[in-house]
Amino acid sequence: MTKALNGSSDPRALSRHINSYAIGATAAGVSALALAPLAQAKVVYTPVQVNLVGPHSFYQIDLNHDGIVDFSLSNAVTITTDQFFWQLLLGIPVGNAALGTFVGHGFPIDARAMNSGSKIGPGGAFYQSRGMLASVYYGGGGLNVQGNWADVSNRYLGVRFQINGETHFGWVRLNVQINTTKLTVFSRVTGYAYETTPNQAIDAGETHDDVEVRGSSFSSPSAASKDTTGVHSSMLGALALGSDGIAIWRPDEES
């Protein structure tokens, strides 16, 4: 007589053993299926609420949460004896790129402000140099506002970046507001996402189709939350005083 797997010669014991194994295997299969959407996620979405307020505010974006900064946003203020600039700039590390329009040599690309549903993928007009989103100017030429991102809400920046030598596409969602009285550019990052499949396009604002939601990283709360109350009066006063006034106003000393 053939012995059962548990060492017993009782056929009923063998049957119970096989049934127990089948039940355990089924339970394991159900657990694996429950985890499948996370493991097979096509879109990784990170919701955030980050404000860039002060003249030196910045925010670093790690789209895939691997500890590497993929893009950065920063406020840049420039003052001369008779001119004042406030710009919202996009930093692009080597190997990455953003959708935009080439302006000219020496000028940052004019980053596109895309609507929800716009396609971001192969064949897009991507540029690897730094980008400009919005700016306000005051000086000899009067008051001037520039950039595709001037006074927009829920628009999307299309990006291309590298993961282990492979190309991936994603988006960053922002609101941008220019105050022409205070001469400031205020922006808020409200989320970003990327497609986990290399060379696969993503729609601006896409956060579904087996989406994986992750927590934010690389935030710089102290740099991104400075208050600019009263800063504009110092700026305009410095311009009025000329070179002596420029020496008085120091952004690094502003609290």
C-alpha positions as CSV (number, residue, x, y, z in Angstrom):
1,M,0.0,0.0,0.0
2,T,1.3,3.5,-0.9
3,K,1.8,5.8,2.1
4,A,0.2,9.2,2.3
5,L,2.4,12.3,2.1
6,N,2.2,12.9,5.8
7,G,3.6,9.5,6.5
8,S,0.2,7.9,7.2
9,S,-1.3,5.0,5.2
10,D,-4.8,6.4,5.8
11,P,-6.2,7.6,2.4
12,R,-8.5,10.0,4.3
13,A,-5.5,11.7,5.9
14,L,-4.0,12.2,2.4
15,S,-7.2,13.7,1.1
16,R,-7.4,16.1,4.1
17,H,-3.7,17.1,3.4
18,I,-4.4,17.8,-0.3
19,N,-7.5,19.9,0.5
20,S,-5.6,21.9,3.1
21,Y,-2.8,22.6,0.6
22,A,-5.4,23.6,-2.1
23,I,-7.1,26.1,0.3
24,G,-3.7,27.6,1.3
25,A,-2.7,28.0,-2.3
26,T,-6.0,29.7,-3.2
27,A,-5.6,32.1,-0.3
28,A,-2.1,32.9,-1.4
29,G,-3.4,33.5,-4.9
30,V,-6.1,35.9,-3.7
31,S,-3.4,37.9,-1.7
32,A,-1.2,38.1,-4.8
33,L,-4.2,39.4,-6.9
34,A,-4.9,42.0,-4.2
35,L,-1.4,43.3,-4.5
36,A,-1.3,43.1,-8.3
37,P,-2.5,46.7,-9.0
38,L,0.4,48.2,-6.9
39,A,3.0,45.9,-8.5
40,Q,1.8,46.6,-12.1
41,A,1.1,50.3,-11.7
42,K,1.5,52.2,-14.9
43,V,1.2,55.7,-13.4
44,V,2.8,56.9,-10.2
45,Y,1.0,60.0,-8.9
46,T,2.3,62.2,-6.1
47,P,-0.2,64.8,-4.7
48,V,1.5,67.8,-3.0
49,Q,0.6,71.3,-1.9
50,V,3.8,73.4,-2.1
51,N,3.9,77.2,-2.4
52,L,6.8,79.2,-3.9
53,V,6.5,82.6,-2.4
54,G,9.8,84.4,-1.5
55,P,12.4,85.6,-3.9
56,H,14.7,82.6,-3.2
57,S,12.0,79.9,-2.9
58,F,12.7,76.6,-4.6
59,Y,11.2,73.1,-4.8
60,Q,12.9,69.9,-6.0
61,I,10.9,67.2,-7.7
62,D,11.7,63.5,-7.5
63,L,9.1,62.0,-9.9
64,N,9.9,58.4,-9.2
65,H,11.0,58.7,-5.5
66,D,14.5,57.2,-6.1
67,G,16.3,59.9,-4.2
68,I,17.4,61.8,-7.4
69,V,16.2,65.3,-8.2
70,D,14.6,65.1,-11.6
71,F,13.5,68.8,-11.9
72,S,13.5,71.9,-9.8
73,L,11.4,75.1,-9.6
74,S,12.8,78.3,-8.3
75,N,12.1,82.0,-8.0
76,A,15.0,84.3,-9.2
77,V,15.2,88.0,-8.6
78,T,17.5,90.3,-10.4
79,I,18.0,94.0,-9.7
80,T,20.1,96.6,-11.6
81,T,20.3,100.3,-11.2
82,D,17.1,100.9,-13.2
83,Q,15.6,97.4,-13.7
84,F,13.8,94.7,-11.7
85,F,13.1,91.1,-12.8
86,W,11.2,88.3,-10.9
87,Q,11.3,85.0,-12.7
88,L,9.9,81.5,-12.1
89,L,12.5,79.2,-13.5
90,L,12.6,75.5,-14.3
91,G,15.9,73.6,-13.5
92,I,16.6,70.6,-15.7
93,P,19.4,68.2,-14.8
94,V,21.5,66.7,-17.6
95,G,19.7,64.0,-19.5
96,N,16.2,65.3,-18.7
97,A,14.0,67.7,-20.7
98,A,10.8,69.7,-20.8
99,L,8.2,70.6,-23.4
100,G,8.6,74.2,-24.6
101,T,9.5,76.6,-27.3
102,F,13.1,77.7,-28.1
103,V,13.5,81.4,-27.7
104,G,17.1,82.0,-28.6
105,H,20.7,81.4,-27.6
106,G,21.3,82.6,-24.1
107,F,17.6,82.6,-23.2
108,P,15.8,79.8,-21.3
109,I,13.1,77.8,-23.1
110,D,9.6,79.1,-22.9
111,A,8.0,76.2,-21.0
112,R,4.6,75.1,-22.3
113,A,1.5,75.4,-20.0
114,M,-0.5,72.4,-21.1
115,N,-4.2,71.7,-20.6
116,S,-5.5,68.5,-19.0
117,G,-5.5,65.6,-21.4
118,S,-2.7,66.9,-23.6
119,K,-0.4,64.2,-24.8
120,I,3.2,64.0,-23.4
121,G,5.4,61.5,-25.1
122,P,7.8,60.7,-28.0
123,G,7.8,63.3,-30.8
124,G,7.2,66.2,-28.5
125,A,9.3,69.4,-28.6
126,F,11.5,68.7,-25.6
127,Y,14.4,70.9,-24.6
128,Q,17.2,70.0,-22.2
129,S,18.2,73.5,-21.2
130,R,16.6,75.4,-18.3
131,G,13.2,76.8,-18.8
132,M,11.2,80.0,-17.9
133,L,7.6,79.7,-16.8
134,A,6.7,83.3,-16.0
135,S,8.3,86.7,-15.2
136,V,7.4,90.2,-14.2
137,Y,9.7,93.2,-15.2
138,Y,9.7,96.8,-14.1
139,G,12.2,99.4,-15.2
140,G,13.1,101.8,-18.0
141,G,10.8,99.9,-20.4
142,G,7.8,100.1,-18.0
143,L,5.9,97.1,-16.7
144,N,6.1,93.9,-18.6
145,V,4.7,90.4,-17.9
146,Q,6.0,87.4,-19.9
147,G,5.7,83.6,-20.0
148,N,3.1,81.0,-20.9
149,W,2.4,80.5,-17.2
150,A,1.4,84.0,-16.3
151,D,-1.9,83.9,-14.3
152,V,-2.9,80.2,-15.0
153,S,-4.5,77.5,-12.9
154,N,-4.3,73.7,-13.1
155,R,-1.9,73.7,-16.1
156,Y,0.6,71.0,-16.7
157,L,4.4,71.0,-17.4
158,G,5.3,68.1,-19.7
159,V,8.6,66.4,-18.8
160,R,10.9,63.7,-19.9
161,F,13.5,62.1,-17.6
162,Q,15.7,59.0,-17.2
163,I,15.4,56.0,-14.9
164,N,18.3,53.6,-15.1
165,G,19.1,54.8,-18.6
166,E,15.6,54.5,-19.9
167,T,13.3,57.4,-21.0
168,H,10.1,58.1,-19.1
169,F,7.4,60.8,-19.5
170,G,5.5,62.7,-16.8
171,W,3.8,65.9,-15.8
172,V,3.9,68.6,-13.1
173,R,0.7,70.5,-12.2
174,L,1.0,74.2,-11.1
175,N,-1.0,77.4,-10.4
176,V,0.9,80.6,-11.1
177,Q,-0.2,84.2,-10.3
178,I,1.6,87.4,-11.0
179,N,1.0,90.5,-8.8
180,T,1.9,93.6,-10.9
181,T,1.6,95.8,-7.9
182,K,4.0,93.9,-5.6
183,L,6.0,92.7,-8.6
184,T,6.0,89.1,-7.5
185,V,5.4,85.7,-9.0
186,F,3.5,83.3,-6.7
187,S,3.2,79.6,-7.7
188,R,1.8,76.5,-6.2
189,V,2.7,72.9,-7.1
190,T,-0.3,70.6,-6.6
191,G,1.0,67.3,-7.9
192,Y,3.1,65.3,-10.4
193,A,3.1,61.9,-12.0
194,Y,5.0,59.7,-14.4
195,E,4.5,56.7,-16.6
196,T,6.4,53.6,-15.4
197,T,6.6,52.0,-18.8
198,P,9.7,53.4,-20.7
199,N,8.9,55.4,-23.8
200,Q,5.2,55.3,-23.1
201,A,3.2,58.5,-23.5
202,I,1.1,59.9,-20.6
203,D,-1.8,62.4,-20.7
204,A,-1.4,65.6,-18.7
205,G,-3.3,65.1,-15.5
206,E,-3.5,61.3,-15.8
207,T,-3.7,59.6,-12.4
208,H,-5.7,56.5,-13.2
209,D,-5.3,53.1,-15.0
210,D,-3.8,51.1,-12.1
211,V,-2.5,54.2,-10.5
212,E,-0.1,54.1,-7.6
213,V,-0.2,57.1,-5.2
214,R,3.0,58.0,-3.4
215,G,3.9,60.6,-0.8
216,S,5.9,63.6,-1.7
217,S,9.6,64.0,-1.3
218,F,12.5,66.5,-1.7
219,S,10.2,69.4,-0.5
220,S,11.8,72.5,0.9
221,P,9.2,74.0,3.2
222,S,11.4,76.7,4.6
223,A,12.5,77.9,1.2
224,A,9.0,77.6,-0.3
225,S,7.1,79.4,2.4
226,K,8.7,82.8,2.9
227,D,6.3,85.7,3.1
228,T,6.8,88.6,0.7
229,T,4.7,91.1,2.6
230,G,6.4,94.5,2.3
231,V,9.1,93.2,-0.1
232,H,7.7,95.1,-3.1
233,S,8.1,98.5,-1.4
234,S,11.7,97.8,-0.7
235,M,12.3,96.8,-4.3
236,L,10.7,99.9,-5.7
237,G,12.5,102.1,-3.2
238,A,15.8,100.5,-4.2
239,L,15.1,101.2,-7.9
240,A,14.2,104.8,-7.1
241,L,17.5,105.4,-5.2
242,G,19.6,103.9,-7.9
243,S,22.9,102.1,-7.2
244,D,22.9,103.2,-3.5
245,G,19.4,101.8,-3.1
246,I,20.5,98.5,-4.6
247,A,23.2,98.1,-2.0
248,I,20.5,98.6,0.7
249,W,18.2,95.8,-0.5
250,R,19.6,92.3,0.0
251,P,17.3,89.4,-0.7
252,D,19.5,87.1,1.4
253,E,18.7,89.2,4.5
254,E,15.0,89.2,3.9
255,S,13.0,87.2,6.6
